[in-house]
Amino acid sequence: MKIAVIGLGKLGSPMAACFASKGHQVVGVDMNADFVAKINAGQAPVFEPGLQELLQQSGSNLTATCDTKSAVRQSDFTFLIVPTPSQDDGFFSLDYVMSAIRPVAEVIAEKDEFHVVVLTSTVMPGATGNQLLPEIERISGKKCGEDFGLCYSPEFISLGSVIRDYLCPDFTLIGESDERSGELLESIYTSVVENDAAVQRMSFANAELTKLALNTFVTTKISYANMLAEICERLEDGNVDVVTNALGLDTRIGRKYLKGSVGYGGPCFPRDNKAITAMCQQLGVTAPLPLATDEINRHQVPRLHQAVMSRLPRGGTAGILGLAYKPDTNFVEKAQGLMLAESLLAAGVNVIAYDPAATETAQRAFGDSLNYTSTPEDCVAQSDVAVLTLPCPEFKAIQPQDAVGERTIIDCWRVLDRDAFSKVCNYIAWGTSDVARSHGGAESHSQHITAKAA
Ligand SMILES: NC(=O)c1ccc[n+]([C@@H]2O[C@H](COP(=O)([O-])OP(=O)(O)OC[C@H]3O[C@@H](n4cnc5c(N)ncnc54)[C@H](O)[C@@H]3O)[C@@H](O)[C@H]2O)c1
């Protein structure tokens, strides 16, 4: 197939490379000439594990240009993967989508062949059918479903594993204007995905809601597990891993995203939660769930901040291991480690940090106010209180000898060996009774609960 991919950012360039590596002829389009030049030179324009290798595999199947019209003229499909930033009211803006579709619709006006437009960006329910479709028809003078096709097909990827998530999805979601367009898009996915993922085809609005619902269900699970973690911290011998490992065995619940650790961040979860809240308000639907999820999430950084401050000696140094929102990405927006660093710096604390991938992006956010170590071991060794905010495999390199002394380690993901580290420092497995015990408070809290129960 001949495919144009408009938007070669964090999602678009891995997708373009996935299509090309599976033999499709792909022309990537971006208004950013640097991204275009990089793709044409076989270099990854964004940080994403595996992208560089995939670009090399793609060879001449993938080229890039700033000229949307020429890319669309050469193609049977156009994927739109441009930003849809959140507005102050929580809704996603369609401005980039509407401006990107104009040259596409102008080419559709000239074309005799059936061309399928696929919107991949995250949009509000109703956007594809009520805004994008009439705009393409207006500009092209053609009829959707007869002269051209339109699909809404978002990806359920997470930065750091975009390529794996894309090639091996749990399912593929297609909102379609008509059966023919859905069939054509399904045939592309069948040629690209490496597993036998189910394909769910439906109307635009149902697909748009499914995308939002999936992400916000996951955020609900994360906040629920974080609530359990806080409860466990106040129970004698409480341990959120013990509880969630058992809970997750129930197939109605499942183990994924039920860890009990720091809050969620990144490019999708926080804003999708706000968007579904805004949509519910507009529709008059009573929806306290996403609000509660968000409230619990916003509580996590202050909770960690308090845990650090109460253990930090006067003039002491706090070390943060993990500034990105998850491992294997350099994306720091709304990341818990980054926000913790911000709040500690604002409180006048001396902060040092280590992140395997995100030092450069964090430097852009912080300038010189944050110092970085070159290894996780150094970050621990130079801190009075060290907080592991991510479950990075690199943190396994930290050995008990790096932590010896009057030092506190707050291990939010329980990455380190609890027994070994407890012997050499004040080791706190977040989400366990370690948190209260290190203040001598576990006993009194649980006595309080026992007394109330009696
Ligand atoms: N990043 C993620 O984890 C993720 C996950 C799921 C969904 N999404 C959704 O995918 C969409 C894109 O996200 P992203 O993270 O890839 O964004 P991004 O900002 O990394 O990339 C978008 C790219 O589009 C380009 N662009 C904008 N307008 C253009 C135009 N008119 N013509 C050509 N290029 C244009 C920009 O230059 C940029 O390179 C958003 O709606 C986002 O919500 C992102």
The ligand as a MOL file (V3000), in Angstrom:
LIG
                    3D

  0  0  0     0  0            999 V3000
M  V30 BEGIN CTAB
M  V30 COUNTS 44 48 0 0 0
M  V30 BEGIN ATOM
M  V30 1 N 2.7130 10.4110 22.5230 0
M  V30 2 C 1.9050 9.4780 23.0070 0
M  V30 3 O 2.2310 8.7300 23.9330 0
M  V30 4 C 0.5300 9.3170 22.4070 0
M  V30 5 C -0.1960 8.1550 22.6820 0
M  V30 6 C -1.4640 7.9990 22.1650 0
M  V30 7 C -2.0090 9.0170 21.3970 0
M  V30 8 N -1.2900 10.1370 21.1330 0 CHG=1
M  V30 9 C -1.9300 11.1860 20.3560 0
M  V30 10 O -1.2920 11.2700 19.0860 0
M  V30 11 C -1.3020 12.6250 18.6430 0
M  V30 12 C 0.1140 13.0400 18.3050 0
M  V30 13 O 0.8850 12.8880 19.4750 0
M  V30 14 P 2.4790 12.9220 19.4500 0
M  V30 15 O 2.8980 12.6530 20.8440 0
M  V30 16 O 3.0190 12.0970 18.3450 0 CHG=-1
M  V30 17 O 2.7150 14.4890 19.1130 0
M  V30 18 P 4.0910 15.2080 18.7380 0
M  V30 19 O 3.9190 16.6110 19.1550 0
M  V30 20 O 5.2420 14.4260 19.2550 0
M  V30 21 O 4.1380 15.1200 17.1490 0
M  V30 22 C 3.2380 15.7720 16.3110 0
M  V30 23 C 3.9530 16.1730 15.0180 0
M  V30 24 O 2.9840 16.7090 14.1250 0
M  V30 25 C 3.6290 17.7400 13.3840 0
M  V30 26 N 2.6080 18.5940 12.7700 0
M  V30 27 C 1.7020 19.3940 13.3890 0
M  V30 28 N 0.8970 19.9610 12.4890 0
M  V30 29 C 1.2940 19.5350 11.2650 0
M  V30 30 C 0.8560 19.7640 9.9450 0
M  V30 31 N -0.1700 20.5790 9.6610 0
M  V30 32 N 1.5050 19.1620 8.9500 0
M  V30 33 C 2.5530 18.3460 9.1770 0
M  V30 34 N 3.0230 18.0750 10.4270 0
M  V30 35 C 2.3840 18.6540 11.4470 0
M  V30 36 C 4.5060 18.4360 14.4120 0
M  V30 37 O 5.5250 19.1730 13.7950 0
M  V30 38 C 5.0210 17.2380 15.2080 0
M  V30 39 O 6.2500 16.7430 14.7260 0
M  V30 40 C -1.9480 13.4410 19.7700 0
M  V30 41 O -3.3230 13.5810 19.5210 0
M  V30 42 C -1.7560 12.5630 20.9700 0
M  V30 43 O -2.7350 12.7740 21.9580 0
M  V30 44 C -0.0270 10.3070 21.6080 0
M  V30 END ATOM
M  V30 BEGIN BOND
M  V30 1 1 1 2
M  V30 2 2 2 3
M  V30 3 1 2 4
M  V30 4 1 4 5
M  V30 5 2 4 44
M  V30 6 2 5 6
M  V30 7 1 6 7
M  V30 8 2 7 8
M  V30 9 1 8 9
M  V30 10 1 8 44
M  V30 11 1 9 10
M  V30 12 1 9 42
M  V30 13 1 10 11
M  V30 14 1 11 12
M  V30 15 1 11 40
M  V30 16 1 12 13
M  V30 17 1 13 14
M  V30 18 2 14 15
M  V30 19 1 14 16
M  V30 20 1 14 17
M  V30 21 1 17 18
M  V30 22 2 18 19
M  V30 23 1 18 20
M  V30 24 1 18 21
M  V30 25 1 21 22
M  V30 26 1 22 23
M  V30 27 1 23 24
M  V30 28 1 23 38
M  V30 29 1 24 25
M  V30 30 1 25 26
M  V30 31 1 25 36
M  V30 32 1 26 27
M  V30 33 1 26 35
M  V30 34 2 27 28
M  V30 35 1 28 29
M  V30 36 1 29 30
M  V30 37 2 29 35
M  V30 38 1 30 31
M  V30 39 2 30 32
M  V30 40 1 32 33
M  V30 41 2 33 34
M  V30 42 1 34 35
M  V30 43 1 36 37
M  V30 44 1 36 38
M  V30 45 1 38 39
M  V30 46 1 40 41
M  V30 47 1 40 42
M  V30 48 1 42 43
M  V30 END BOND
M  V30 END CTAB
M  END
